[in-house]
Amino acid sequence: ESEKPLGTEIALVTEQVADAYARAIAAGAVSIKGPVEKPWGQTVAYVRCPDGILVEICSPMSSGTSE
């Protein structure tokens, strides 16, 4: 088990960041940073998988245009 990320980061995009974060922790991931809303409106959280991979869980980025 690595104490540091192994040079790999993946990002998973979901509308339900807090739920995905909680499921990841329950499945054995280690919390790096809990869900936080960024100034631009995106919610992000970070966990580390048991194998050392850093995972960003984030909400979709706004396109800045209204539909």
N, C-alpha and C positions, 0 to 999 in steps of 0.2 A: 504494500500500500504506500503510495507516494504522499509526502507532505505538501508538495507543490504541484500545480498543474504541469502536465507533461508537454506544454507547448501547443495544446489543442484547446480551442474553445468552440462550443457550438451555441447557437442561439435558437430558442424555440419561441415562436410567436403564438400568443393566445389572448383572448379577451379576458380570461379568468386567471390572471397572474397569481393572485393569492392562493387560489385553490390548487393550481399546479405546483406552486412552491410547497404547500403543505403536503401534497402527495409525494413530492420528491423527498422531503425530510422523513416522512413516514416510511419510505422505501429504503432509507439508509444513506441518503445524501447528507453532506455536511453543509450547514448554512455558512455562506460567506457574507451575504448582505440580504436582509429581508426585503420584501416589496416596498419600494419607494416611488412616489410620483415625481418625475422630473419636471423642471420648469416649462418644458414644451408639451407637457400633458401625457407623455408616455410613462407607463409603470414598468419598472424593472426590478428583478431580483437575481441573485447569484447563488448557486450551490456548487459543491464539488462532489462528483460521483465517487463511489468507493475506489474506483480505479484511477482517480486523479484528474479526470477531465473536468474542466471548468464549464459550467452550463449557465448561460444567461437565459432567464425566462422573462419575456417582455411582451407588452401589448403592441399592437400594430402602430406604426408611425402614421400620423395624419398626413394626408397628401397636401393639405393646405388649401384645398379647393372644396367648395360645397357642391353636392350633387343634386 
